[in-house]
Amino acid sequence: MKKGEGAASCSSTGNSSRRRSSCASMTSSKFEETDQEDEERARKLAQIALVDIEKLPPRVVVPTERRARWNSRNIVPMSPLQVIDGKIVRSALLLNRFRRKKRKIRFKEQLVAGALEPENPWKCRTDLKKDPIIAAYKEACAKHKASPYQSIIYQIKSAENMDDRCEELNFEGVTLYVQDCEALEEIFRRVLFRKVDLSSSIGHDAAAEALFQQFEYYEPVTHLDLSNNTYIGYYGWVACSRMLRKTRSLKRLDANNVRLKDDYMTVLMRGFRYAYLNVLSISSSKLNGKLLELLVTALKFNMALRELYLCDNQIQGTFDSCQLETLLKFNSRLRYLDLSDNRIQDEDLYYIVNGLTHQLHFGLYSKSKRGLETLVLDNNKLTRRASTHINAAIKGSKTLECLSLAGMPLQDDTIMDIRESLLANRQLSRLILENTEITDFGAEELARILKNNDVIEALDLQNNPIYKPGLLSLVEAMEHNKRITEIHVDEKPKVKTVTKIKIKYSELYRQIQSLCEKNAELIKLETALIEAEADESEDSDENSQLFGGDDDLNDLEKQQDQLPSEYKRFANWKV
């Protein structure tokens, strides 16, 4: 080895050893730093655990300020309350971070002596004879110092089928107080009813509370009528809300002409949101403004409701119409909406139609893809200027099957304005134009529409000044269109006019009715034939599956070369 090479090799080995020693010192220092950081972090966490974050002052959040990131180094205790736009708001992020563990109580198996099952509310339904039920009711009346009502006893005696639900229990002419309701528990714990009519029968708030508690526990009714009861107070509506949330059997509730306030509706909206109701009727209760907003907030996500009646509630203005728009947009399972006898004007109809044509459907395969089928707008403040919005409803809605516009001065001009949308209609099957000041000219225009469109099956033109020319045009339309099954016109004309038509008005009326009956019979025959063909096709599919199908029969016709020699003579046989 040369002298220069030896020196170079020595220097290189020295450098490598120095590098290894420096790397080892660096790694050891890093480990020491991380250990120190972990100790410091553990010490800080121990200090934070002693701090009650609920007592810290709320933090002021600036909209332009960047939100603090929750990493391992950001462990400063912060209050779960924030001041945003002058309001103190609780932060869900901080709550999840500093949420305390839930405490649980457990008993050892040696300490548990037994467990009690919940009481069966229908254990008294074993003996359903009428005499024991009446005797138990009278005994309860004597116990609670109440007089038994003979009308209730008579209805129990005249009930036909006690094993199934009885038709109705009516409290007409009866005023119920707490002691009367306590005695009625002996009936509701034994007998089930389809309808319980309590209209004008509740005399005190405590009586309503007792009845609703019984309905919640025993579930004896499917249709409850609470109309014309003005003595139901706060605690009664609280019990009603709890009943709506927990009672699966209750499918219809009528609460017409009742006294509703903001605090009552605030309590009721909790029950309406999760109720199992299919039909809800709240009419003549001044349900507008804030009350309507609370109702819509509860019902817009109720997927069980199918029919809603809001008649004669003085609904008017842009605010109320926007609430109805929200209801229609979000609740696409609602089938029937009755807004008759309100004060909806032409400009208010825009919001309702906008909600109807922009209904939201949740889920690709959801059954809620139908939408509203019937819209009733009778006896409102609509005029001819609403024809633009009626056009939009007929064109834009893919589910609307019945539209009722009775009792408003729409006149013949409205028919001319909606003519194009009715000609292109592929969904609307019922159109109600009763008492809308339509004359013979409007009836003739409707007849031209019926000739070219066979989707409309029912048309109501009663209480309109229509005479012979209008009826004759409708008869001609029905001769071309065999899908019309109902045309309602006046049996006697409202106004007589001089015409050259020699046929009597009564003959034209009878001719329209006979054509409707013939069309209905033809449609029944067609549906019966279609059902028979469908049954035959199902039977043929089942037979083909039993025999293995046509493909298996074709396979049998092929040459079977792989058969043994003694069976090859059967190879040419066909099935």
C-alpha positions in Angstrom: 0.0 0.0 0.0 1.2 3.5 -0.8 1.7 6.2 1.7 -1.0 8.5 0.3 -3.6 5.8 0.1 -3.0 4.8 3.7 -3.6 8.3 4.9 -6.7 8.6 2.8 -8.1 5.4 4.2 -7.4 6.4 7.7 -9.1 9.8 7.2 -12.2 8.1 5.7 -12.5 5.7 8.6 -12.2 8.5 11.1 -14.9 10.5 9.4 -17.3 7.6 9.3 -16.8 6.8 13.0 -17.4 10.5 13.8 -20.6 10.5 11.8 -21.8 7.4 13.6 -21.1 8.9 16.9 -22.9 12.2 16.0 -25.9 10.3 14.6 -26.2 8.3 17.8 -26.0 11.5 19.9 -28.7 13.1 17.8 -31.0 10.2 18.1 -30.5 10.0 21.8 -31.2 13.7 22.1 -34.4 13.3 20.0 -35.6 10.5 22.3 -34.9 12.6 25.3 -36.8 15.5 23.7 -39.8 13.4 22.9 -39.8 11.9 26.4 -39.8 15.4 27.8 -42.6 16.4 25.6 -44.7 13.4 26.6 -44.1 14.2 30.3 -45.0 17.8 29.8 -48.1 16.9 27.8 -49.2 14.4 30.5 -48.7 17.0 33.2 -50.8 19.5 31.2 -53.5 16.9 30.6 -53.6 16.2 34.4 -54.0 19.9 35.0 -56.8 20.2 32.4 -58.7 17.3 33.9 -59.0 19.3 37.1 -60.5 22.3 35.2 -64.3 22.4 34.9 -64.8 23.8 31.4 -68.4 24.6 32.0 -67.3 27.4 34.3 -65.0 29.0 31.8 -66.2 32.2 30.2 -67.7 31.9 26.7 -65.4 32.5 23.7 -66.0 35.3 21.2 -65.9 33.8 17.7 -65.0 36.2 14.8 -66.3 35.0 11.4 -62.9 35.7 9.7 -61.0 33.9 12.4 -59.5 30.5 11.6 -61.0 27.7 13.6 -58.6 26.1 16.1 -57.4 22.6 15.1 -57.6 19.8 17.6 -54.2 18.1 17.4 -51.9 16.7 20.0 -50.3 20.1 20.8 -53.5 22.1 21.2 -54.6 21.1 24.6 -55.5 24.4 26.1 -58.8 24.1 28.0 -61.6 26.0 26.2 -65.2 26.8 27.1 -67.8 24.8 25.2 -69.8 28.0 24.9 -69.3 30.5 22.0 -70.6 34.0 21.4 -71.7 34.2 17.8 -73.6 37.3 16.6 -74.4 38.2 20.2 -75.9 34.8 21.0 -74.3 32.2 23.3 -74.1 28.9 21.4 -72.8 25.5 22.6 -70.1 23.9 20.5 -70.8 20.3 19.6 -67.1 19.8 18.7 -65.9 20.6 22.2 -68.7 18.6 23.8 -67.6 15.5 22.0 -64.0 16.1 23.1 -64.7 16.7 26.8 -67.7 14.5 27.2 -67.8 12.8 30.5 -68.4 9.1 30.6 -71.9 7.9 31.4 -72.3 6.4 34.8 -73.9 2.9 35.0 -75.2 1.0 37.9 -74.9 -2.8 37.8 -76.1 -5.4 40.3 -74.5 -8.7 40.9 -76.4 -11.7 39.8 -76.6 -13.0 43.4 -78.4 -9.8 44.5 -81.1 -9.9 41.8 -84.1 -11.8 43.2 -86.4 -11.4 40.2 -87.8 -9.1 37.6 -91.3 -7.8 36.9 -92.6 -7.7 33.3 -94.6 -4.6 32.2 -98.3 -4.9 32.9 -100.4 -6.1 29.9 -103.0 -3.4 29.3 -105.3 -5.9 27.5 -105.5 -8.5 30.1 -109.1 -7.6 30.8 -110.2 -8.4 27.2 -110.7 -12.1 28.1 -114.3 -11.7 29.1 -116.1 -9.5 26.5 -119.7 -10.1 27.4 -121.8 -7.0 27.6 -123.3 -7.4 31.1 -120.0 -7.7 32.9 -118.7 -4.6 31.1 -121.8 -2.5 32.0 -121.6 -3.8 35.6 -117.9 -2.8 35.8 -118.7 0.7 34.4 -121.5 1.2 37.0 -119.3 0.0 39.8 -116.5 2.5 38.8 -119.1 5.3 38.6 -120.1 4.5 42.2 -116.5 4.4 43.3 -115.7 7.8 41.8 -119.0 9.3 42.7 -120.1 9.9 39.2 -123.5 9.1 37.6 -123.5 6.6 34.7 -124.7 7.9 31.4 -127.5 5.9 29.9 -126.5 6.8 26.3 -123.1 5.1 26.8 -124.8 2.0 28.4 -127.2 1.8 25.4 -124.3 2.0 22.9 -122.5 -0.9 24.7 -125.7 -3.0 24.7 -126.3 -2.3 21.0 -122.7 -3.2 19.9 -122.6 -6.1 17.5 -119.1 -7.5 17.5 -117.2 -7.1 20.8 -114.3 -9.3 19.8 -113.4 -6.9 16.9 -113.4 -3.1 17.0 -116.9 -1.7 17.5 -118.0 1.0 15.1 -118.4 4.1 17.2 -118.7 5.5 20.7 -120.5 8.8 20.6 -120.6 11.3 23.6 -123.1 13.6 22.0 -125.0 15.7 24.6 -122.6 14.5 27.4 -120.2 16.8 29.4 -117.3 14.8 30.8 -115.4 15.7 34.0 -112.5 14.0 35.8 -114.6 11.5 37.7 -116.6 10.6 34.6 -113.4 9.9 32.7 -112.0 7.7 35.5 -115.1 5.6 35.3 -114.8 5.3 31.5 -111.5 3.5 31.9 -113.4 0.3 32.7 -114.8 0.5 29.1 -111.7 1.5 27.3 -109.6 -1.3 28.9 -112.1 -3.9 27.5 -113.7 -2.6 24.3 -111.9 -1.3 21.2 -113.6 1.2 18.9 -113.0 2.5 15.4 -114.2 6.0 16.2 -114.6 7.9 19.5 -116.6 11.1 19.0 -115.7 13.6 21.8 -116.9 16.7 20.0 -118.3 19.3 22.5 -118.0 16.8 25.3 -114.9 17.7 27.3 -115.7 20.0 30.2 -112.3 20.5 31.8 -108.6 20.4 31.1 -108.1 17.6 33.7 -110.7 15.5 32.0 -108.9 15.8 28.7 -105.7 14.8 30.3 -107.2 11.7 31.9 -108.8 10.6 28.6 -105.6 11.1 26.6 -103.6 9.0 29.1 -106.1 6.2 28.8 -105.9 6.4 25.0 -102.1 6.3 25.2 -102.1 3.2 27.4 -104.9 1.0 26.1 -105.0 2.2 22.4 -108.7 1.6 22.0 -109.4 4.0 19.1 -108.3 4.6 15.5 -110.3 7.7 14.8 -110.6 10.4 17.5 -112.8 13.5 17.1 -112.0 16.5 19.4 -113.9 19.1 17.5 -115.7 22.1 19.3 -113.8 21.6 22.6 -112.7 24.9 23.9 -111.9 23.8 27.5 -108.7 21.8 26.7 -105.8 23.7 28.2 -102.1 23.4 28.4 -101.8 20.1 30.3 -104.5 18.5 28.2 -102.5 19.3 25.0 -99.3 18.0 26.7 -101.1 14.6 27.3 -102.4 14.7 23.7 -98.9 15.3 22.3 -97.6 12.3 24.3 -100.5 10.2 23.1 -99.7 11.1 19.5 -96.1 10.0 19.8 -96.8 6.7 21.5 -100.1 5.5 20.1 -99.7 3.4 16.9 -103.4 2.6 16.5 -104.6 6.2 16.2 -104.8 6.9 12.4 -107.1 9.9 12.2 -107.5 13.0 14.4 -110.1 15.7 14.0 -109.5 18.9 15.9 -111.9 21.4 14.2 -112.9 24.6 15.9 -110.6 24.3 18.9 -108.7 27.0 20.8 -105.0 26.9 19.9 -102.3 29.2 21.2 -98.6 29.5 20.5 -97.7 27.5 23.7 -100.3 24.9 22.9 -99.0 24.4 19.3 -95.4 24.4 20.6 -96.3 21.4 22.7 -98.4 19.7 20.0 -95.7 20.0 17.3 -93.6 17.4 19.2 -96.4 14.9 18.9 -97.2 15.8 15.3 -93.6 15.3 14.2 -93.6 11.6 15.2 -97.3 10.8 15.1 -98.6 7.7 13.2 -101.6 9.7 11.9 -102.7 9.2 8.3 -105.4 11.9 8.4 -105.2 15.2 10.3 -108.0 17.8 10.2 -107.6 21.2 11.9 -110.3 23.4 10.4 -112.0 26.6 11.7 -109.2 27.2 14.3 -107.6 30.3 12.9 -104.5 28.3 12.2 -102.4 31.0 10.4 -99.2 33.0 11.0 -97.1 31.6 13.8 -99.4 28.7 14.4 -99.2 27.6 10.8 -95.4 27.9 10.9 -95.2 25.6 14.0 -97.5 23.1 12.4 -95.5 23.0 9.1 -92.2 22.6 11.1 -93.7 19.5 12.7 -95.4 18.0 9.6 -92.8 18.6 6.9 -90.8 15.5 7.9 -93.8 13.3 9.0 -93.7 10.4 6.5 -96.9 8.8 7.8 -99.3 11.6 7.1 -101.4 11.2 3.9 -104.3 13.7 4.2 -104.3 17.2 5.7 -107.4 19.4 6.0 -106.8 23.1 6.8 -110.2 24.5 5.8 -111.5 27.9 7.1 -108.3 29.0 8.9 -108.0 32.5 7.4 -104.8 31.5 5.6 -103.7 34.5 3.6 -100.7 36.5 2.6 -97.2 35.7 1.5 -96.0 34.4 4.9 -98.7 31.7 5.1 -98.2 30.7 1.5 -94.5 30.3 2.0 -95.2 27.9 4.9 -97.4 25.8 2.6 -94.7 25.9 0.0 -92.2 24.5 2.5 -94.7 21.8 3.5 -95.2 20.6 -0.1 -91.5 20.7 -0.9 -90.4 18.5 2.0 -93.3 16.2 2.6 -93.7 14.3 -0.7 -95.8 11.6 0.9 -98.8 13.9 1.4 -101.6 12.9 -1.0 -104.5 15.2 -0.2 -104.4 18.9 0.8 -107.6 20.8 1.5 -107.2 24.6 1.6 -110.8 25.5 1.0 -112.7 28.5 2.5 -109.5 30.5 3.1 -108.3 33.9 1.8 -105.6 32.7 -0.7 -105.2 35.3 -3.5 -103.7 35.2 -7.0 -100.2 36.2 -5.9 -100.3 33.7 -3.0 -101.0 30.8 -5.3 -97.6 31.2 -6.9 -95.8 29.9 -3.7 -98.2 26.9 -3.3 -97.7 25.9 -7.0 -93.9 26.4 -6.6 -93.9 23.9 -3.7 -96.1 21.5 -5.7 -93.8 21.5 -8.7 -90.6 21.2 -6.7 -91.3 18.4 -4.3 -88.3 16.7 -3.0 -88.0 12.9 -3.1 -85.6 11.2 -0.7 -84.0 8.0 -1.9 -83.8 6.5 -5.3 -86.2 3.6 -4.6 -88.3 5.4 -2.0 -92.1 5.0 -2.0 -92.3 8.8 -1.4 -91.7 9.5 -5.1 -95.5 10.0 -5.7 -96.3 13.5 -4.3 -99.5 15.4 -3.9 -102.5 13.9 -5.8 -105.4 16.1 -4.8 -105.4 19.9 -4.2 -108.6 21.6 -3.1 -108.8 25.4 -3.4 -112.5 26.0 -3.2 -114.0 29.3 -2.1 -110.8 31.3 -2.0 -110.0 34.7 -3.5 -108.7 33.5 -6.9 -109.7 35.3 -10.1 -108.7 35.0 -13.8 -105.2 36.3 -13.0 -104.5 33.0 -11.3 -104.6 31.2 -14.6 -100.9 31.5 -15.0 -100.3 29.6 -11.8 -103.0 27.0 -12.6 -101.2 26.4 -15.9 -97.9 25.9 -14.0 -99.6 23.4 -11.7 -101.0 21.3 -14.5 -97.8 21.4 -16.5 -95.2 21.1 -13.8 -96.7 18.6 -11.4 -96.2 14.9 -12.3 -98.5 13.6 -9.6 -101.6 15.9 -9.5 -104.7 13.9 -10.4 -107.5 16.1 -8.9 -107.8 19.9 -8.9 -110.8 21.6 -7.3 -111.4 25.3 -8.1 -115.1 25.6 -7.1 -116.8 28.7 -5.8 -114.6 31.4 -7.5 -115.2 33.8 -10.4 -112.8 32.2 -12.9 -115.2 32.7 -15.9 -114.6 31.6 -19.5 -111.4 33.5 -19.8 -109.6 31.1 -17.4 -110.6 28.1 -19.6 -109.1 29.9 -22.6 -105.9 30.5 -20.7 -105.4 27.0 -19.4 -106.5 25.3 -22.7 -103.0 24.5 -23.9 -101.9 22.9 -20.6 -105.1 20.8 -20.5 -104.5 19.6 -24.1 -101.0 18.5 -23.1 -102.1 17.1 -19.8 -101.0 13.5 -19.0 -101.8 13.3 -15.3 -104.9 15.3 -14.3 -108.0 13.1 -14.3 -110.5 15.1 -12.2 -111.3 18.8 -12.7 -113.9 20.5 -10.5 -115.2 23.8 -11.7 -118.5 24.1 -9.8 -119.9 27.6 -9.4 -117.2 29.4 -11.4 -119.4 31.5 -13.7 -118.6 29.4 -16.8 -121.1 29.8 -19.6 -121.9 27.9 -22.8 -118.7 29.3 -24.4 -116.5 27.8 -21.7 -118.4 24.5 -21.9 -117.8 24.3 -25.6 -114.1 25.0 -25.1 -113.9 22.2 -22.5 -115.7 19.9 -24.9 -113.0 20.5 -27.6 -110.4 19.7 -25.0 -112.1 16.4 -24.1 -112.2 15.4 -27.7 -108.4 15.6 -28.1 -107.4 14.5 -24.6 -108.6 11.2 -23.0 -106.9 11.6 -19.7 -109.6 13.6 -17.9 -112.2 11.2 -16.6 -114.4 13.4 -14.4 -115.6 17.0 -14.9 -117.9 19.0 -12.5 -119.7 22.0 -14.0 -122.6 22.3 -11.6 -124.1 25.7 -10.6 -122.9 27.3 -13.8 -125.1 29.2 -16.4 -124.8 26.5 -19.0 -127.7 25.8 -21.3 -128.4 23.6 -24.4 -125.4 24.6 -26.6 -122.9 23.7 -23.8 -124.6 20.4 -23.1 -124.8 19.4 -26.8 -121.1 20.0 -27.2 -120.4 17.9 -24.2 -122.5 15.0 -25.7 -120.5 15.2 -28.9 -117.3 15.1 -27.0 -118.4 12.0 -25.1 -119.2 10.2 -28.3 -115.5 10.6 -29.3 -113.9 10.1 -25.9 -114.8 6.8 -24.2 -112.7 7.4 -21.1 -115.0 10.0 -19.5 -117.0 8.4 -16.7 -118.4 11.4 -14.8 -119.7 14.7 -16.0 -121.8 16.6 -13.4 -124.1 19.3 -14.7 -127.3 20.8 -13.3 -130.4 18.7 -13.8 -132.4 21.9 -14.5 -130.8 25.0 -16.2 -130.0 28.1 -14.2 -130.6 30.5 -17.1 -132.8 29.9 -20.1 -131.6 31.3 -23.5 -133.2 31.3 -26.9 -131.5 28.8 -29.2 -132.3 26.9 -32.4 -131.7 23.5 -30.7 -134.9 21.6 -30.6 -133.8 18.9 -28.1 -134.9 19.5 -24.6 -132.4 20.3 -21.8 -133.6 17.3 -19.8 -133.0 14.9 -22.7 -129.4 16.2 -23.1 -128.9 15.7 -19.4 -130.2 12.1 -19.5 -128.0 11.4 -22.5 -124.9 12.6 -20.7 -125.7 10.4 -17.7 -126.3 7.3 -19.9 -123.0 7.8 -21.8 -121.2 8.1 -18.5 -122.6 4.8 -17.4 -121.7 3.1 -20.7 -118.2 4.3 -20.5 -117.8 3.1 -16.9 -119.0 -0.4 -17.9 -116.6 -0.5 -20.9 -113.7 0.4 -18.6 -114.7 -2.3 -16.1 -114.7 -4.9 -18.9 -111.3 -3.7 -20.2 -109.8 -4.0 -16.7 -111.3 -7.4 -16.2 -109.8 -8.6 -19.5 -106.4 -7.2 -18.7 -106.4 -8.9 -15.3 -107.5 -12.2 -16.9 -104.6 -12.0 -19.4 -102.2 -11.1 -16.6 -103.3 -14.2 -14.7 -102.9 -16.4 -17.8 -99.4 -15.1 -18.3 -98.5 -15.8 -14.7 -99.9 -19.4 -15.0 -97.9 -20.0 -18.2 -94.7 -18.7 -16.5 -95.3 -21.1 -13.6 -95.8 -24.1 -15.9 -92.7 -23.3 -17.9 -90.7 -23.1 -14.7 -92.2 -26.5 -13.6 -91.1 -28.2 -16.8 -87.7 -26.5 -16.8 -88.4 -24.0 -19.6 -88.0 -24.2 -23.4 -84.2 -24.4 -23.3 -84.3 -27.6 -21.4 -86.8 -29.1 -24.0 -84.5 -28.1 -26.8 -81.6 -29.8 -25.1 -83.6 -33.0 -25.0 -83.9 -33.0 -28.8 -80.1 -33.0 -29.4 -78.3 -36.3 -30.3 -77.1 -38.1 -27.2 -73.9 -39.6 -28.5 -72.6 -40.3 -25.0 -75.3 -42.8 -24.2 -74.3 -46.5 -23.8 -74.7 -48.7 -26.9 -77.8 -50.4 -25.6 -79.6 -47.0 -25.3 -78.5 -45.4 -28.6 -81.6 -46.5 -30.4 -83.5 -43.9 -28.3 -81.3 -41.1 -29.4 -83.5 -40.0 -32.3 -86.7 -39.7 -30.2 -88.1 -36.3 -29.8 -90.2 -34.9 -26.9 
